[in-house]
Amino acid sequence: MLQHDVIIVGGGLAGCQAALEIKRKNPYIDVGLVAKTHPIRSHSVAAQGGIAASLNNVDPEDSWEAHAFDTVKGSDYLADQDAVEILTKEAPNVIIELEHLGVLFSRLEDGRIAQRAFGGHSHNRACYASDKTGHAILHELVNNLRKNGVKIYDEWYVMELILENNEAKGVVMYNIRDLTLEIVQAKTVMFATGGYGRVFNTTSNDYASTGDGLAMCALAGLPLEDMEFVQFHPTGLYPVGVLISEAVRGEGAYLRNSEGERFMERYAPKQMELAPRDITSRAITLEIRAGRGINLDGTAGGIFVHLDLRHMGKEKIMSRVPFCWEEAHRLLGIDAVNDPMPVRPTAHYSMGGIPVTTKGQVRKSATEVVEGFFAAGECACVSVHGANRLGSNSLLECVVYGKVTGGAIADYVLGRQFPVFNPQDYLNKAEKRINNLLKKEGNLRINEVRQGFQDCMTDHCGVFRVEKVMKEGLERLQELKQQAQQIYVDDKDTCFNTELIEALELQSLMMVGELILTSALNRQESRGAHSREDYPDRNDQTFLNHSLAYYNENGIKIQYMPVVINRFEPKERKY
Ligand SMILES: Cc1cc2nc3c(=O)[nH]c(=O)nc-3n(C[C@H](O)[C@H](O)[C@H](O)COP(=O)(O)OP(=O)(O)OC[C@H]3O[C@@H](n4cnc5c(N)ncnc54)[C@H](O)[C@@H]3O)c2cc1C
């Protein structure tokens, strides 16, 4: 059995930032960090457009209060305002710390960090490194993990959270290289396992974004918060779904329908293309439904719209958003200097997740916490994004709450002993689970079932939702769960068996999907990214609450938890 004072699962921005903060506060704390990818390949590395902070470099009028208001309004008033205050007040400090760590931010002429516009933000406050912001930050963090003596387990897959009597005691994991199983005993466990975009058939997320951390919590009997709120980013490159960053619109690109019209005028006359993502994604979907989408041959009635950069000119495109130009060129052969890009909404971000306090400690219910268990980043719900996240606030959340959580763990762990449990029980269980999958004699390929499941989620719980369709989706999901029993794993090898990983990930995806659908069915209102055609209005009286979904073999139970409102009273949301 391995032992660490703290074991962190996840090597993206949130996990790395927490590990560094623990070491900064107390270098004697023994920290292990596990990732099923190499940490540098965590989805954070793909973040493009920016990280928000009221640095006032470009816009002297900006303030943390303005940033907080934009975030709360963007969230459709579901964000917890105490958590938003910490996020926005800390933002300028963490940017300066990242800069001191060596992150190469893009600059203004006078050498200060540049800042650009982003959807839903009232001021230019997104700091960026061209359109490779996540790459720039993650590389510095990972380099510093090594310097600070964090033990890294890269390409290890965590299968189970060891949770007994409301106390986290460690994790069960295996080495992807040779399938060796290990138990890690830890005084504190932290999850930073990222999002679950792969629940849907079209997503900007990487292949590893399968919601494993969420599924492990759900299986351990812990609740998941606000799972109905899934962000569909307006500009996924059609047909692949790869992201074209909001920075492209931040730098001035237009959205046009088949008539060449800048249709955002109808939906958000003031903010136009820089309206928040939920509003813009719905606008695109409505244009397509109205027959004003575009076909590949340029005729009307198709299923995408155009993102037009042509008026921006080559120099601006190549200096500010070169990666987006490259993506369209590499994947579709489109030169955005001369031609518009085909785009449509793509599943992008999970607002919900593992409920945590503002110190990052995991909640067992609205009023109780779990001992020895923390979480941060996209897998967690603290909740700073409420029903809809503003672009550039997620990297910020990872860095701020990675730091806050790391700091809290550094204090917390000092008062704890190594927990007692029987590792053999967990080893036996894990071995059995793996052997069962390897020996399965079904007749379905994993990808057949996964595709069916992803199509089901996209068709039944996408940008717009309605009771009848979601109920059908839940029924279809039961059939798919039966089918998942019929899969077989061709590859029986112990060395880099990626098919086995896919089999385990399929289990995570399906559990997370069921939680999303059930939470969405229960929220009978429209708020932020959750848009019910049968309940088109926001209903503060009943639903100005966070949902907590508890998974159980026999069904999912939903409870609600109050929102923290201490600064901005809910108002109608207009842009
Ligand atoms: C294409 C794209 C562009 C984006 N651009 C921006 C942007 O410009 N600005 C912004 O603010 N946000 C952006 N976002 C969102 C933001 O990048 C993410 O929300 C954030 O990086 C998530 O970081 P994280 O640390 O929570 O998780 P991730 O970076 O996703 O890392 C998750 C980690 O958990 C590990 N893991 C997961 N499951 C297991 C398991 N079972 N066992 C072991 N390890 C496991 C993975 O290996 C990985 O190391 C973007 C997202 C995408 C997809």
The ligand as an SDF file (V2000), in Angstrom:
LIG
                    3D

 53 58  0  0  0  0  0  0  0  0999 V2000
  -11.1450   23.6280  -25.8440 C   0  0  0  0  0  0  0  0  0  0  0  0
  -11.3710   24.3350  -24.5410 C   0  0  0  0  0  0  0  0  0  0  0  0
  -11.0290   25.6690  -24.3980 C   0  0  0  0  0  0  0  0  0  0  0  0
  -11.2260   26.3330  -23.1890 C   0  0  0  0  0  0  0  0  0  0  0  0
  -10.8690   27.6560  -23.0920 N   0  0  0  0  0  0  0  0  0  0  0  0
  -11.0250   28.2930  -21.9010 C   0  0  0  0  0  0  0  0  0  0  0  0
  -10.6020   29.6390  -21.7450 C   0  0  0  0  0  0  0  0  0  0  0  0
  -10.0720   30.2690  -22.6540 O   0  0  0  0  0  0  0  0  0  0  0  0
  -10.8010   30.2250  -20.5440 N   0  0  0  0  0  0  0  0  0  0  0  0
  -11.3690   29.5800  -19.4840 C   0  0  0  0  0  0  0  0  0  0  0  0
  -11.5070   30.1640  -18.4230 O   0  0  0  0  0  0  0  0  0  0  0  0
  -11.7590   28.2840  -19.6050 N   0  0  0  0  0  0  0  0  0  0  0  0
  -11.5880   27.6350  -20.7830 C   0  0  0  0  0  0  0  0  0  0  0  0
  -11.9840   26.3180  -20.8930 N   0  0  0  0  0  0  0  0  0  0  0  0
  -12.4370   25.5890  -19.6910 C   0  0  0  0  0  0  0  0  0  0  0  0
  -11.2330   25.2190  -18.8280 C   0  0  0  0  0  0  0  0  0  0  0  0
  -10.1290   24.9530  -19.6550 O   0  0  0  0  0  0  0  0  0  0  0  0
  -11.4890   23.9860  -17.9540 C   0  0  0  0  0  0  0  0  0  0  0  0
  -12.6750   24.1310  -17.2660 O   0  0  0  0  0  0  0  0  0  0  0  0
  -10.3530   23.7940  -16.9520 C   0  0  0  0  0  0  0  0  0  0  0  0
   -9.1060   23.8310  -17.5950 O   0  0  0  0  0  0  0  0  0  0  0  0
  -10.5230   22.4940  -16.1920 C   0  0  0  0  0  0  0  0  0  0  0  0
   -9.3680   22.2650  -15.4210 O   0  0  0  0  0  0  0  0  0  0  0  0
   -9.3390   21.1320  -14.3050 P   0  0  0  0  0  0  0  0  0  0  0  0
   -8.0290   21.2540  -13.6190 O   0  0  0  0  0  0  0  0  0  0  0  0
  -10.5590   21.2010  -13.4790 O   0  0  0  0  0  0  0  0  0  0  0  0
   -9.4270   19.7580  -15.1230 O   0  0  0  0  0  0  0  0  0  0  0  0
   -8.6410   19.1880  -16.3920 P   0  0  0  0  0  0  0  0  0  0  0  0
   -7.6470   20.1290  -16.9340 O   0  0  0  0  0  0  0  0  0  0  0  0
   -9.6710   18.6510  -17.3100 O   0  0  0  0  0  0  0  0  0  0  0  0
   -7.8210   17.9760  -15.7760 O   0  0  0  0  0  0  0  0  0  0  0  0
   -8.4470   16.8020  -15.2780 C   0  0  0  0  0  0  0  0  0  0  0  0
   -7.3660   15.8760  -14.7640 C   0  0  0  0  0  0  0  0  0  0  0  0
   -7.9570   14.7730  -14.0910 O   0  0  0  0  0  0  0  0  0  0  0  0
   -7.3410   13.5760  -14.5110 C   0  0  0  0  0  0  0  0  0  0  0  0
   -8.3080   12.4810  -14.3320 N   0  0  0  0  0  0  0  0  0  0  0  0
   -9.6180   12.4470  -14.6600 C   0  0  0  0  0  0  0  0  0  0  0  0
  -10.1550   11.2470  -14.3300 N   0  0  0  0  0  0  0  0  0  0  0  0
   -9.1600   10.5130  -13.7880 C   0  0  0  0  0  0  0  0  0  0  0  0
   -9.0770    9.1820  -13.2750 C   0  0  0  0  0  0  0  0  0  0  0  0
  -10.1170    8.3580  -13.2740 N   0  0  0  0  0  0  0  0  0  0  0  0
   -7.8760    8.7570  -12.8090 N   0  0  0  0  0  0  0  0  0  0  0  0
   -6.7890    9.5610  -12.8360 C   0  0  0  0  0  0  0  0  0  0  0  0
   -6.8230   10.8340  -13.3070 N   0  0  0  0  0  0  0  0  0  0  0  0
   -7.9790   11.2840  -13.7760 C   0  0  0  0  0  0  0  0  0  0  0  0
   -6.9630   13.8440  -15.9580 C   0  0  0  0  0  0  0  0  0  0  0  0
   -5.9550   12.9680  -16.3830 O   0  0  0  0  0  0  0  0  0  0  0  0
   -6.4730   15.2910  -15.8500 C   0  0  0  0  0  0  0  0  0  0  0  0
   -5.1420   15.3290  -15.4200 O   0  0  0  0  0  0  0  0  0  0  0  0
  -11.7930   25.6430  -22.0980 C   0  0  0  0  0  0  0  0  0  0  0  0
  -12.1330   24.3000  -22.2290 C   0  0  0  0  0  0  0  0  0  0  0  0
  -11.9500   23.6680  -23.4390 C   0  0  0  0  0  0  0  0  0  0  0  0
  -12.3920   22.2310  -23.5480 C   0  0  0  0  0  0  0  0  0  0  0  0
  1  2  1  0
  2  3  1  0
  2 52  2  0
  3  4  2  0
  4  5  1  0
  4 50  1  0
  5  6  2  0
  6  7  1  0
  6 13  1  0
  7  8  2  0
  7  9  1  0
  9 10  1  0
 10 11  2  0
 10 12  1  0
 12 13  2  0
 13 14  1  0
 14 15  1  0
 14 50  1  0
 15 16  1  0
 16 17  1  0
 16 18  1  0
 18 19  1  0
 18 20  1  0
 20 21  1  0
 20 22  1  0
 22 23  1  0
 23 24  1  0
 24 25  2  0
 24 26  1  0
 24 27  1  0
 27 28  1  0
 28 29  2  0
 28 30  1  0
 28 31  1  0
 31 32  1  0
 32 33  1  0
 33 34  1  0
 33 48  1  0
 34 35  1  0
 35 36  1  0
 35 46  1  0
 36 37  1  0
 36 45  1  0
 37 38  2  0
 38 39  1  0
 39 40  1  0
 39 45  2  0
 40 41  1  0
 40 42  2  0
 42 43  1  0
 43 44  2  0
 44 45  1  0
 46 47  1  0
 46 48  1  0
 48 49  1  0
 50 51  2  0
 51 52  1  0
 52 53  1  0
M  END
$$$$
